[in-house]
Amino acid sequence: MIEHGILLDHSREQRLGFDEAIYAAGKTVAQLDAIVAQAIGARARRLFTRLDAEKYHSLARAHREALDFDDVSRTAVLGKRPRPASTARIAILTGGSSDVGVSREAARTLEYYGQASLHIADVGVAGLWRLLDRVEEIRPMRVVIAVAGMEGALPSVVAGLVPGVVIALPTSVGYGVAEGGRTALHSALASCAPGLLTVNIDNGYGAACAALRVLGTGS
């Protein structure tokens, strides 16, 4: 697809265990149509991220119908997903309901690779009892993705309570000094919780890929 300015990394799955996601935000509708058409022709699966509703509805009808589109996470899946494992090894926690779009991107990425996740929403530290009420469910998880904006305290608190790998996923939710997610990002980077890992602001896909690497599986 060089004529569309696209050269996909088809060997990524062999190298890493997971294939190249299609970042839709920087691509034209024509480029996305070409990618979907090529994947359908090759009977290949594809995960699309940052695909907004307007761009999705501008795709060719046959391509829209071939995609499983989720407006909340702005993701779309082409092709059959593997059946998720019956037991979740990854938990995804959100500080507030405003963080759900980012957490859904992580969850949908995990689903694409057949990984079930325990999703617990609205357990931010402003009402710490909500997290403490669920901590025994969270403790057995191999990986915990803690999603939070504002002051971003949730990942540090979680990393002090559970033994598994904790991945901080800061979000751009917030205003004033918290606007844009930089306060949440800096909070995670400056955390005194030992071993806390951090991905970039709103990077649900990256947090899911990190979790897949921890588990040693991408497919």
Secondary structure, DSSP 8 states (H G I E B T S, - for coil): -GGGT----TTHHHHHSS---EEGGGS-HHHHHHHHHHHHHHT--EEEES--HHHHHTS-HHHHHHEEEETTTTEEEES------SS--EEEEESSGGGHHHHHHHHHHHHHTT--EEEE----GGGHHHHHTTHHHHTT-SEEEEEE-TT--HHHHHHTT-SSEEEEEE-S---GGGGGGHHHHHHHHT--STT-EE--TT-HHHHHHHHHHHHT---
